[in-house]
Amino acid sequence: MTIDDDRPETPPPAHVVGQDLSRLSVAELRARVGLLHAEIARIEEALRLKDDVRSAADSLFKF
């Protein structure tokens, strides 16, 4: 028995870019599209927040 035996197994990722989609049902494919849309929105929000911070820093250090 190793130290890692008590750790819960990490679930596989919900989607892997480039994976074979031929075995997925229409419902599964639609669910993945929804998942990916939500992830795109999350990434765009993170970008917006980083842009806001950078803009604030740029305006603070302009002379």
Predicted model as a PDB file, atoms N, CA, C, CB and O in Angstrom, pLDDT in the B-factor column:
MODEL        1                                                                  
ATOM      1  N   MET A   1       0.852  -1.182   0.000  1.00 51.00           N  
ATOM      2  CA  MET A   1       0.000   0.000   0.000  1.00 51.00           C  
ATOM      3  C   MET A   1       0.892   1.237   0.000  1.00 51.00           C  
ATOM      4  CB  MET A   1      -0.966   0.003   1.229  1.00 51.00           C  
ATOM      5  O   MET A   1       1.841   1.340   0.777  1.00 51.00           O  
ATOM      6  N   THR A   2       0.565   2.171  -0.888  1.00 60.00           N  
ATOM      7  CA  THR A   2       1.333   3.410  -0.942  1.00 60.00           C  
ATOM      8  C   THR A   2       0.528   4.543  -0.336  1.00 60.00           C  
ATOM      9  CB  THR A   2       1.730   3.746  -2.389  1.00 60.00           C  
ATOM     10  O   THR A   2      -0.656   4.390  -0.036  1.00 60.00           O  
ATOM     11  N   ILE A   3       1.167   5.654  -0.162  1.00 64.00           N  
ATOM     12  CA  ILE A   3       0.506   6.828   0.426  1.00 64.00           C  
ATOM     13  C   ILE A   3      -0.661   7.286  -0.437  1.00 64.00           C  
ATOM     14  CB  ILE A   3       1.509   7.979   0.605  1.00 64.00           C  
ATOM     15  O   ILE A   3      -1.668   7.751   0.096  1.00 64.00           O  
ATOM     16  N   ASP A   4      -0.551   7.169  -1.743  1.00 63.00           N  
ATOM     17  CA  ASP A   4      -1.580   7.652  -2.657  1.00 63.00           C  
ATOM     18  C   ASP A   4      -2.829   6.776  -2.709  1.00 63.00           C  
ATOM     19  CB  ASP A   4      -1.009   7.765  -4.026  1.00 63.00           C  
ATOM     20  O   ASP A   4      -3.825   7.178  -3.310  1.00 63.00           O  
ATOM     21  N   ASP A   5      -2.806   5.607  -2.105  1.00 72.00           N  
ATOM     22  CA  ASP A   5      -3.960   4.702  -2.186  1.00 72.00           C  
ATOM     23  C   ASP A   5      -5.222   5.268  -1.554  1.00 72.00           C  
ATOM     24  CB  ASP A   5      -3.627   3.397  -1.529  1.00 72.00           C  
ATOM     25  O   ASP A   5      -6.321   4.858  -1.927  1.00 72.00           O  
ATOM     26  N   ASP A   6      -5.104   6.187  -0.620  1.00 78.00           N  
ATOM     27  CA  ASP A   6      -6.276   6.744   0.053  1.00 78.00           C  
ATOM     28  C   ASP A   6      -6.868   7.936  -0.685  1.00 78.00           C  
ATOM     29  CB  ASP A   6      -5.914   7.153   1.456  1.00 78.00           C  
ATOM     30  O   ASP A   6      -7.947   8.409  -0.326  1.00 78.00           O  
ATOM     31  N   ARG A   7      -6.193   8.418  -1.690  1.00 80.00           N  
ATOM     32  CA  ARG A   7      -6.699   9.569  -2.431  1.00 80.00           C  
ATOM     33  C   ARG A   7      -7.807   9.137  -3.382  1.00 80.00           C  
ATOM     34  CB  ARG A   7      -5.563  10.258  -3.207  1.00 80.00           C  
ATOM     35  O   ARG A   7      -7.733   8.069  -3.989  1.00 80.00           O  
ATOM     36  N   PRO A   8      -8.842   9.981  -3.509  1.00 83.00           N  
ATOM     37  CA  PRO A   8      -9.895   9.638  -4.475  1.00 83.00           C  
ATOM     38  C   PRO A   8      -9.346   9.757  -5.893  1.00 83.00           C  
ATOM     39  CB  PRO A   8     -11.139  10.558  -4.295  1.00 83.00           C  
ATOM     40  O   PRO A   8      -8.459  10.566  -6.165  1.00 83.00           O  
ATOM     41  N   GLU A   9      -9.883   8.944  -6.780  1.00 85.00           N  
ATOM     42  CA  GLU A   9      -9.442   8.996  -8.172  1.00 85.00           C  
ATOM     43  C   GLU A   9      -9.914  10.295  -8.802  1.00 85.00           C  
ATOM     44  CB  GLU A   9      -9.971   7.779  -8.970  1.00 85.00           C  
ATOM     45  O   GLU A   9     -11.036  10.739  -8.559  1.00 85.00           O  
ATOM     46  N   THR A  10      -9.063  10.899  -9.607  1.00 83.00           N  
ATOM     47  CA  THR A  10      -9.430  12.108 -10.324  1.00 83.00           C  
ATOM     48  C   THR A  10     -10.279  11.713 -11.521  1.00 83.00           C  
ATOM     49  CB  THR A  10      -8.170  12.910 -10.768  1.00 83.00           C  
ATOM     50  O   THR A  10      -9.887  10.855 -12.312  1.00 83.00           O  
ATOM     51  N   PRO A  11     -11.454  12.346 -11.654  1.00 81.00           N  
ATOM     52  CA  PRO A  11     -12.287  11.990 -12.804  1.00 81.00           C  
ATOM     53  C   PRO A  11     -11.630  12.451 -14.102  1.00 81.00           C  
ATOM     54  CB  PRO A  11     -13.694  12.607 -12.668  1.00 81.00           C  
ATOM     55  O   PRO A  11     -10.886  13.432 -14.107  1.00 81.00           O  
ATOM     56  N   PRO A  12     -11.896  11.763 -15.180  1.00 78.00           N  
ATOM     57  CA  PRO A  12     -11.318  12.196 -16.461  1.00 78.00           C  
ATOM     58  C   PRO A  12     -11.908  13.543 -16.862  1.00 78.00           C  
ATOM     59  CB  PRO A  12     -11.575  11.139 -17.575  1.00 78.00           C  
ATOM     60  O   PRO A  12     -13.010  13.884 -16.432  1.00 78.00           O  
ATOM     61  N   PRO A  13     -11.197  14.309 -17.675  1.00 80.00           N  
ATOM     62  CA  PRO A  13     -11.749  15.600 -18.102  1.00 80.00           C  
ATOM     63  C   PRO A  13     -13.037  15.400 -18.895  1.00 80.00           C  
ATOM     64  CB  PRO A  13     -10.720  16.375 -18.949  1.00 80.00           C  
ATOM     65  O   PRO A  13     -13.222  14.376 -19.553  1.00 80.00           O  
ATOM     66  N   ALA A  14     -13.916  16.384 -18.825  1.00 81.00           N  
ATOM     67  CA  ALA A  14     -15.200  16.273 -19.525  1.00 81.00           C  
ATOM     68  C   ALA A  14     -15.018  16.277 -21.029  1.00 81.00           C  
ATOM     69  CB  ALA A  14     -16.127  17.407 -19.117  1.00 81.00           C  
ATOM     70  O   ALA A  14     -15.807  15.674 -21.756  1.00 81.00           O  
ATOM     71  N   HIS A  15     -13.982  16.955 -21.497  1.00 85.00           N  
ATOM     72  CA  HIS A  15     -13.726  16.995 -22.933  1.00 85.00           C  
ATOM     73  C   HIS A  15     -12.236  17.168 -23.167  1.00 85.00           C  
ATOM     74  CB  HIS A  15     -14.525  18.136 -23.613  1.00 85.00           C  
ATOM     75  O   HIS A  15     -11.563  17.924 -22.466  1.00 85.00           O  
ATOM     76  N   VAL A  16     -11.745  16.470 -24.146  1.00 88.00           N  
ATOM     77  CA  VAL A  16     -10.348  16.592 -24.546  1.00 88.00           C  
ATOM     78  C   VAL A  16     -10.346  17.051 -26.002  1.00 88.00           C  
ATOM     79  CB  VAL A  16      -9.559  15.228 -24.360  1.00 88.00           C  
ATOM     80  O   VAL A  16     -10.941  16.400 -26.861  1.00 88.00           O  
ATOM     81  N   VAL A  17      -9.686  18.159 -26.276  1.00 90.00           N  
ATOM     82  CA  VAL A  17      -9.640  18.690 -27.637  1.00 90.00           C  
ATOM     83  C   VAL A  17      -9.020  17.647 -28.565  1.00 90.00           C  
ATOM     84  CB  VAL A  17      -8.835  20.021 -27.688  1.00 90.00           C  
ATOM     85  O   VAL A  17      -7.955  17.100 -28.283  1.00 90.00           O  
ATOM     86  N   GLY A  18      -9.703  17.386 -29.672  1.00 93.00           N  
ATOM     87  CA  GLY A  18      -9.207  16.452 -30.666  1.00 93.00           C  
ATOM     88  C   GLY A  18      -9.609  15.006 -30.451  1.00 93.00           C  
ATOM     89  O   GLY A  18      -9.264  14.146 -31.261  1.00 93.00           O  
ATOM     90  N   GLN A  19     -10.334  14.719 -29.376  1.00 92.00           N  
ATOM     91  CA  GLN A  19     -10.699  13.326 -29.124  1.00 92.00           C  
ATOM     92  C   GLN A  19     -11.740  12.836 -30.132  1.00 92.00           C  
ATOM     93  CB  GLN A  19     -11.234  13.165 -27.696  1.00 92.00           C  
ATOM     94  O   GLN A  19     -12.430  13.639 -30.760  1.00 92.00           O  
ATOM     95  N   ASP A  20     -11.846  11.534 -30.278  1.00 95.00           N  
ATOM     96  CA  ASP A  20     -12.803  10.909 -31.177  1.00 95.00           C  
ATOM     97  C   ASP A  20     -14.217  11.152 -30.649  1.00 95.00           C  
ATOM     98  CB  ASP A  20     -12.516   9.387 -31.323  1.00 95.00           C  
ATOM     99  O   ASP A  20     -14.532  10.802 -29.512  1.00 95.00           O  
ATOM    100  N   LEU A  21     -15.048  11.745 -31.470  1.00 95.00           N  
ATOM    101  CA  LEU A  21     -16.424  12.051 -31.067  1.00 95.00           C  
ATOM    102  C   LEU A  21     -17.439  11.072 -31.645  1.00 95.00           C  
ATOM    103  CB  LEU A  21     -16.782  13.456 -31.493  1.00 95.00           C  
ATOM    104  O   LEU A  21     -18.632  11.184 -31.362  1.00 95.00           O  
ATOM    105  N   SER A  22     -16.992  10.128 -32.438  1.00 96.00           N  
ATOM    106  CA  SER A  22     -17.907   9.239 -33.158  1.00 96.00           C  
ATOM    107  C   SER A  22     -18.740   8.343 -32.237  1.00 96.00           C  
ATOM    108  CB  SER A  22     -17.124   8.377 -34.111  1.00 96.00           C  
ATOM    109  O   SER A  22     -19.819   7.897 -32.629  1.00 96.00           O  
ATOM    110  N   ARG A  23     -18.269   8.082 -31.053  1.00 94.00           N  
ATOM    111  CA  ARG A  23     -19.010   7.186 -30.146  1.00 94.00           C  
ATOM    112  C   ARG A  23     -19.977   7.918 -29.222  1.00 94.00           C  
ATOM    113  CB  ARG A  23     -18.038   6.393 -29.309  1.00 94.00           C  
ATOM    114  O   ARG A  23     -20.682   7.289 -28.433  1.00 94.00           O  
ATOM    115  N   LEU A  24     -20.013   9.245 -29.318  1.00 94.00           N  
ATOM    116  CA  LEU A  24     -20.896  10.022 -28.453  1.00 94.00           C  
ATOM    117  C   LEU A  24     -22.267  10.190 -29.092  1.00 94.00           C  
ATOM    118  CB  LEU A  24     -20.283  11.392 -28.150  1.00 94.00           C  
ATOM    119  O   LEU A  24     -22.387  10.300 -30.312  1.00 94.00           O  
ATOM    120  N   SER A  25     -23.288  10.207 -28.260  1.00 95.00           N  
ATOM    121  CA  SER A  25     -24.649  10.408 -28.749  1.00 95.00           C  
ATOM    122  C   SER A  25     -24.868  11.893 -29.050  1.00 95.00           C  
ATOM    123  CB  SER A  25     -25.692   9.894 -27.714  1.00 95.00           C  
ATOM    124  O   SER A  25     -24.051  12.741 -28.692  1.00 95.00           O  
ATOM    125  N   VAL A  26     -25.974  12.181 -29.705  1.00 97.00           N  
ATOM    126  CA  VAL A  26     -26.334  13.566 -29.990  1.00 97.00           C  
ATOM    127  C   VAL A  26     -26.477  14.335 -28.679  1.00 97.00           C  
ATOM    128  CB  VAL A  26     -27.648  13.637 -30.815  1.00 97.00           C  
ATOM    129  O   VAL A  26     -26.009  15.469 -28.577  1.00 97.00           O  
ATOM    130  N   ALA A  27     -27.111  13.739 -27.685  1.00 96.00           N  
ATOM    131  CA  ALA A  27     -27.286  14.411 -26.391  1.00 96.00           C  
ATOM    132  C   ALA A  27     -25.941  14.695 -25.733  1.00 96.00           C  
ATOM    133  CB  ALA A  27     -28.156  13.559 -25.457  1.00 96.00           C  
ATOM    134  O   ALA A  27     -25.744  15.767 -25.159  1.00 96.00           O  
ATOM    135  N   GLU A  28     -25.022  13.748 -25.812  1.00 94.00           N  
ATOM    136  CA  GLU A  28     -23.690  13.957 -25.229  1.00 94.00           C  
ATOM    137  C   GLU A  28     -22.933  15.061 -25.965  1.00 94.00           C  
ATOM    138  CB  GLU A  28     -22.878  12.649 -25.265  1.00 94.00           C  
ATOM    139  O   GLU A  28     -22.248  15.876 -25.347  1.00 94.00           O  
ATOM    140  N   LEU A  29     -23.064  15.076 -27.279  1.00 95.00           N  
ATOM    141  CA  LEU A  29     -22.409  16.125 -28.063  1.00 95.00           C  
ATOM    142  C   LEU A  29     -22.991  17.500 -27.720  1.00 95.00           C  
ATOM    143  CB  LEU A  29     -22.559  15.843 -29.573  1.00 95.00           C  
ATOM    144  O   LEU A  29     -22.249  18.471 -27.572  1.00 95.00           O  
ATOM    145  N   ARG A  30     -24.297  17.577 -27.598  1.00 96.00           N  
ATOM    146  CA  ARG A  30     -24.933  18.856 -27.229  1.00 96.00           C  
ATOM    147  C   ARG A  30     -24.500  19.296 -25.831  1.00 96.00           C  
ATOM    148  CB  ARG A  30     -26.476  18.734 -27.290  1.00 96.00           C  
ATOM    149  O   ARG A  30     -24.280  20.482 -25.588  1.00 96.00           O  
ATOM    150  N   ALA A  31     -24.379  18.345 -24.926  1.00 94.00           N  
ATOM    151  CA  ALA A  31     -23.927  18.673 -23.571  1.00 94.00           C  
ATOM    152  C   ALA A  31     -22.504  19.227 -23.608  1.00 94.00           C  
ATOM    153  CB  ALA A  31     -23.995  17.425 -22.654  1.00 94.00           C  
ATOM    154  O   ALA A  31     -22.181  20.163 -22.878  1.00 94.00           O  
ATOM    155  N   ARG A  32     -21.669  18.659 -24.445  1.00 94.00           N  
ATOM    156  CA  ARG A  32     -20.287  19.152 -24.563  1.00 94.00           C  
ATOM    157  C   ARG A  32     -20.242  20.536 -25.171  1.00 94.00           C  
ATOM    158  CB  ARG A  32     -19.447  18.197 -25.403  1.00 94.00           C  
ATOM    159  O   ARG A  32     -19.431  21.368 -24.765  1.00 94.00           O  
ATOM    160  N   VAL A  33     -21.107  20.790 -26.142  1.00 96.00           N  
ATOM    161  CA  VAL A  33     -21.177  22.128 -26.733  1.00 96.00           C  
ATOM    162  C   VAL A  33     -21.536  23.139 -25.641  1.00 96.00           C  
ATOM    163  CB  VAL A  33     -22.223  22.174 -27.897  1.00 96.00           C  
ATOM    164  O   VAL A  33     -20.936  24.211 -25.559  1.00 96.00           O  
ATOM    165  N   GLY A  34     -22.507  22.794 -24.812  1.00 95.00           N  
ATOM    166  CA  GLY A  34     -22.885  23.681 -23.710  1.00 95.00           C  
ATOM    167  C   GLY A  34     -21.734  23.891 -22.741  1.00 95.00           C  
ATOM    168  O   GLY A  34     -21.486  25.009 -22.290  1.00 95.00           O  
ATOM    169  N   LEU A  35     -21.038  22.818 -22.428  1.00 93.00           N  
ATOM    170  CA  LEU A  35     -19.886  22.893 -21.536  1.00 93.00           C  
ATOM    171  C   LEU A  35     -18.807  23.803 -22.111  1.00 93.00           C  
ATOM    172  CB  LEU A  35     -19.317  21.496 -21.283  1.00 93.00           C  
ATOM    173  O   LEU A  35     -18.236  24.631 -21.400  1.00 93.00           O  
ATOM    174  N   LEU A  36     -18.534  23.645 -23.393  1.00 95.00           N  
ATOM    175  CA  LEU A  36     -17.496  24.451 -24.036  1.00 95.00           C  
ATOM    176  C   LEU A  36     -17.913  25.915 -24.156  1.00 95.00           C  
ATOM    177  CB  LEU A  36     -17.174  23.888 -25.419  1.00 95.00           C  
ATOM    178  O   LEU A  36     -17.071  26.801 -24.013  1.00 95.00           O  
ATOM    179  N   HIS A  37     -19.195  26.190 -24.416  1.00 97.00           N  
ATOM    180  CA  HIS A  37     -19.672  27.577 -24.435  1.00 97.00           C  
ATOM    181  C   HIS A  37     -19.478  28.224 -23.063  1.00 97.00           C  
ATOM    182  CB  HIS A  37     -21.164  27.637 -24.852  1.00 97.00           C  
ATOM    183  O   HIS A  37     -19.038  29.370 -22.964  1.00 97.00           O  
ATOM    184  N   ALA A  38     -19.807  27.484 -22.013  1.00 96.00           N  
ATOM    185  CA  ALA A  38     -19.631  28.014 -20.654  1.00 96.00           C  
ATOM    186  C   ALA A  38     -18.157  28.261 -20.358  1.00 96.00           C  
ATOM    187  CB  ALA A  38     -20.224  27.043 -19.613  1.00 96.00           C  
ATOM    188  O   ALA A  38     -17.816  29.250 -19.708  1.00 96.00           O  
ATOM    189  N   GLU A  39     -17.294  27.391 -20.819  1.00 95.00           N  
ATOM    190  CA  GLU A  39     -15.852  27.561 -20.590  1.00 95.00           C  
ATOM    191  C   GLU A  39     -15.322  28.760 -21.371  1.00 95.00           C  
ATOM    192  CB  GLU A  39     -15.083  26.283 -20.993  1.00 95.00           C  
ATOM    193  O   GLU A  39     -14.480  29.503 -20.867  1.00 95.00           O  
ATOM    194  N   ILE A  40     -15.805  28.954 -22.591  1.00 97.00           N  
ATOM    195  CA  ILE A  40     -15.398  30.125 -23.376  1.00 97.00           C  
ATOM    196  C   ILE A  40     -15.822  31.406 -22.654  1.00 97.00           C  
ATOM    197  CB  ILE A  40     -16.014  30.074 -24.805  1.00 97.00           C  
ATOM    198  O   ILE A  40     -15.045  32.357 -22.570  1.00 97.00           O  
ATOM    199  N   ALA A  41     -17.026  31.432 -22.145  1.00 98.00           N  
ATOM    200  CA  ALA A  41     -17.505  32.610 -21.409  1.00 98.00           C  
ATOM    201  C   ALA A  41     -16.645  32.859 -20.170  1.00 98.00           C  
ATOM    202  CB  ALA A  41     -18.987  32.430 -21.001  1.00 98.00           C  
ATOM    203  O   ALA A  41     -16.333  34.007 -19.856  1.00 98.00           O  
ATOM    204  N   ARG A  42     -16.267  31.816 -19.477  1.00 97.00           N  
ATOM    205  CA  ARG A  42     -15.426  31.946 -18.279  1.00 97.00           C  
ATOM    206  C   ARG A  42     -14.051  32.502 -18.645  1.00 97.00           C  
ATOM    207  CB  ARG A  42     -15.275  30.580 -17.568  1.00 97.00           C  
ATOM    208  O   ARG A  42     -13.516  33.359 -17.942  1.00 97.00           O  
ATOM    209  N   ILE A  43     -13.487  32.015 -19.740  1.00 97.00           N  
ATOM    210  CA  ILE A  43     -12.181  32.491 -20.183  1.00 97.00           C  
ATOM    211  C   ILE A  43     -12.266  33.948 -20.637  1.00 97.00           C  
ATOM    212  CB  ILE A  43     -11.643  31.606 -21.322  1.00 97.00           C  
ATOM    213  O   ILE A  43     -11.385  34.749 -20.326  1.00 97.00           O  
ATOM    214  N   GLU A  44     -13.323  34.292 -21.371  1.00 97.00           N  
ATOM    215  CA  GLU A  44     -13.490  35.677 -21.815  1.00 97.00           C  
ATOM    216  C   GLU A  44     -13.634  36.624 -20.635  1.00 97.00           C  
ATOM    217  CB  GLU A  44     -14.704  35.799 -22.729  1.00 97.00           C  
ATOM    218  O   GLU A  44     -13.128  37.745 -20.681  1.00 97.00           O  
ATOM    219  N   GLU A  45     -14.309  36.198 -19.587  1.00 97.00           N  
ATOM    220  CA  GLU A  45     -14.441  37.021 -18.376  1.00 97.00           C  
ATOM    221  C   GLU A  45     -13.086  37.203 -17.706  1.00 97.00           C  
ATOM    222  CB  GLU A  45     -15.442  36.382 -17.386  1.00 97.00           C  
ATOM    223  O   GLU A  45     -12.763  38.300 -17.252  1.00 97.00           O  
ATOM    224  N   ALA A  46     -12.293  36.143 -17.639  1.00 97.00           N  
ATOM    225  CA  ALA A  46     -10.955  36.253 -17.056  1.00 97.00           C  
ATOM    226  C   ALA A  46     -10.099  37.218 -17.870  1.00 97.00           C  
ATOM    227  CB  ALA A  46     -10.277  34.868 -16.983  1.00 97.00           C  
ATOM    228  O   ALA A  46      -9.350  38.014 -17.302  1.00 97.00           O  
ATOM    229  N   LEU A  47     -10.204  37.153 -19.190  1.00 96.00           N  
ATOM    230  CA  LEU A  47      -9.475  38.089 -20.046  1.00 96.00           C  
ATOM    231  C   LEU A  47      -9.928  39.523 -19.808  1.00 96.00           C  
ATOM    232  CB  LEU A  47      -9.660  37.720 -21.517  1.00 96.00           C  
ATOM    233  O   LEU A  47      -9.106  40.435 -19.729  1.00 96.00           O  
ATOM    234  N   ARG A  48     -11.234  39.718 -19.694  1.00 96.00           N  
ATOM    235  CA  ARG A  48     -11.763  41.060 -19.462  1.00 96.00           C  
ATOM    236  C   ARG A  48     -11.234  41.629 -18.146  1.00 96.00           C  
ATOM    237  CB  ARG A  48     -13.302  41.037 -19.452  1.00 96.00           C  
ATOM    238  O   ARG A  48     -10.837  42.792 -18.080  1.00 96.00           O  
ATOM    239  N   LEU A  49     -11.231  40.806 -17.109  1.00 95.00           N  
ATOM    240  CA  LEU A  49     -10.731  41.262 -15.814  1.00 95.00           C  
ATOM    241  C   LEU A  49      -9.242  41.607 -15.887  1.00 95.00           C  
ATOM    242  CB  LEU A  49     -10.973  40.190 -14.744  1.00 95.00           C  
ATOM    243  O   LEU A  49      -8.805  42.607 -15.318  1.00 95.00           O  
ATOM    244  N   LYS A  50      -8.478  40.790 -16.577  1.00 95.00           N  
ATOM    245  CA  LYS A  50      -7.040  41.067 -16.722  1.00 95.00           C  
ATOM    246  C   LYS A  50      -6.813  42.336 -17.544  1.00 95.00           C  
ATOM    247  CB  LYS A  50      -6.319  39.868 -17.386  1.00 95.00           C  
ATOM    248  O   LYS A  50      -5.924  43.128 -17.230  1.00 95.00           O  
ATOM    249  N   ASP A  51      -7.609  42.530 -18.591  1.00 93.00           N  
ATOM    250  CA  ASP A  51      -7.500  43.755 -19.381  1.00 93.00           C  
ATOM    251  C   ASP A  51      -7.837  44.984 -18.536  1.00 93.00           C  
ATOM    252  CB  ASP A  51      -8.427  43.686 -20.606  1.00 93.00           C  
ATOM    253  O   ASP A  51      -7.184  46.020 -18.658  1.00 93.00           O  
ATOM    254  N   ASP A  52      -8.860  44.868 -17.674  1.00 89.00           N  
ATOM    255  CA  ASP A  52      -9.233  45.980 -16.799  1.00 89.00           C  
ATOM    256  C   ASP A  52      -8.098  46.330 -15.839  1.00 89.00           C  
ATOM    257  CB  ASP A  52     -10.504  45.635 -16.009  1.00 89.00           C  
ATOM    258  O   ASP A  52      -7.809  47.505 -15.613  1.00 89.00           O  
ATOM    259  N   VAL A  53      -7.463  45.318 -15.281  1.00 89.00           N  
ATOM    260  CA  VAL A  53      -6.350  45.550 -14.356  1.00 89.00           C  
ATOM    261  C   VAL A  53      -5.188  46.199 -15.096  1.00 89.00           C  
ATOM    262  CB  VAL A  53      -5.897  44.225 -13.695  1.00 89.00           C  
ATOM    263  O   VAL A  53      -4.564  47.130 -14.586  1.00 89.00           O  
ATOM    264  N   ARG A  54      -4.901  45.714 -16.285  1.00 88.00           N  
ATOM    265  CA  ARG A  54      -3.800  46.288 -17.055  1.00 88.00           C  
ATOM    266  C   ARG A  54      -4.098  47.733 -17.445  1.00 88.00           C  
ATOM    267  CB  ARG A  54      -3.533  45.448 -18.308  1.00 88.00           C  
ATOM    268  O   ARG A  54      -3.214  48.587 -17.380  1.00 88.00           O  
ATOM    269  N   SER A  55      -5.331  48.010 -17.847  1.00 87.00           N  
ATOM    270  CA  SER A  55      -5.702  49.374 -18.211  1.00 87.00           C  
ATOM    271  C   SER A  55      -5.574  50.302 -17.016  1.00 87.00           C  
ATOM    272  CB  SER A  55      -7.130  49.415 -18.761  1.00 87.00           C  
ATOM    273  O   SER A  55      -5.099  51.430 -17.152  1.00 87.00           O  
ATOM    274  N   ALA A  56      -5.991  49.839 -15.853  1.00 85.00           N  
ATOM    275  CA  ALA A  56      -5.872  50.652 -14.639  1.00 85.00           C  
ATOM    276  C   ALA A  56      -4.399  50.897 -14.310  1.00 85.00           C  
ATOM    277  CB  ALA A  56      -6.583  49.963 -13.447  1.00 85.00           C  
ATOM    278  O   ALA A  56      -4.030  52.010 -13.935  1.00 85.00           O  
ATOM    279  N   ALA A  57      -3.568  49.891 -14.443  1.00 84.00           N  
ATOM    280  CA  ALA A  57      -2.146  50.049 -14.167  1.00 84.00           C  
ATOM    281  C   ALA A  57      -1.502  50.991 -15.186  1.00 84.00           C  
ATOM    282  CB  ALA A  57      -1.441  48.681 -14.181  1.00 84.00           C  
ATOM    283  O   ALA A  57      -0.683  51.836 -14.825  1.00 84.00           O  
ATOM    284  N   ASP A  58      -1.875  50.845 -16.454  1.00 82.00           N  
ATOM    285  CA  ASP A  58      -1.322  51.724 -17.486  1.00 82.00           C  
ATOM    286  C   ASP A  58      -1.688  53.184 -17.223  1.00 82.00           C  
ATOM    287  CB  ASP A  58      -1.824  51.298 -18.871  1.00 82.00           C  
ATOM    288  O   ASP A  58      -0.851  54.075 -17.377  1.00 82.00           O  
ATOM    289  N   SER A  59      -2.936  53.427 -16.828  1.00 84.00           N  
ATOM    290  CA  SER A  59      -3.353  54.805 -16.578  1.00 84.00           C  
ATOM    291  C   SER A  59      -2.695  55.364 -15.323  1.00 84.00           C  
ATOM    292  CB  SER A  59      -4.871  54.884 -16.452  1.00 84.00           C  
ATOM    293  O   SER A  59      -2.446  56.567 -15.242  1.00 84.00           O  
ATOM    294  N   LEU A  60      -2.417  54.526 -14.363  1.00 81.00           N  
ATOM    295  CA  LEU A  60      -1.765  54.971 -13.125  1.00 81.00           C  
ATOM    296  C   LEU A  60      -0.326  55.377 -13.371  1.00 81.00           C  
ATOM    297  CB  LEU A  60      -1.817  53.873 -12.069  1.00 81.00           C  
ATOM    298  O   LEU A  60       0.158  56.326 -12.754  1.00 81.00           O  
ATOM    299  N   PHE A  61       0.364  54.685 -14.252  1.00 81.00           N  
ATOM    300  CA  PHE A  61       1.787  54.944 -14.465  1.00 81.00           C  
ATOM    301  C   PHE A  61       2.069  55.841 -15.688  1.00 81.00           C  
ATOM    302  CB  PHE A  61       2.515  53.627 -14.626  1.00 81.00           C  
ATOM    303  O   PHE A  61       3.229  56.026 -16.056  1.00 81.00           O  
ATOM    304  N   LYS A  62       1.035  56.389 -16.309  1.00 76.00           N  
ATOM    305  CA  LYS A  62       1.253  57.336 -17.408  1.00 76.00           C  
ATOM    306  C   LYS A  62       1.607  58.685 -16.831  1.00 76.00           C  
ATOM    307  CB  LYS A  62       0.003  57.445 -18.320  1.00 76.00           C  
ATOM    308  O   LYS A  62       0.995  59.141 -15.865  1.00 76.00           O  
ATOM    309  N   PHE A  63       2.584  59.312 -17.418  1.00 62.00           N  
ATOM    310  CA  PHE A  63       2.988  60.644 -16.927  1.00 62.00           C  
ATOM    311  C   PHE A  63       2.709  61.678 -17.976  1.00 62.00           C  
ATOM    312  CB  PHE A  63       4.478  60.675 -16.541  1.00 62.00           C  
ATOM    313  O   PHE A  63       2.976  62.861 -17.763  1.00 62.00           O  
TER     314      PHE A  63                                                      
ENDMDL                                                                          
END                                                                             
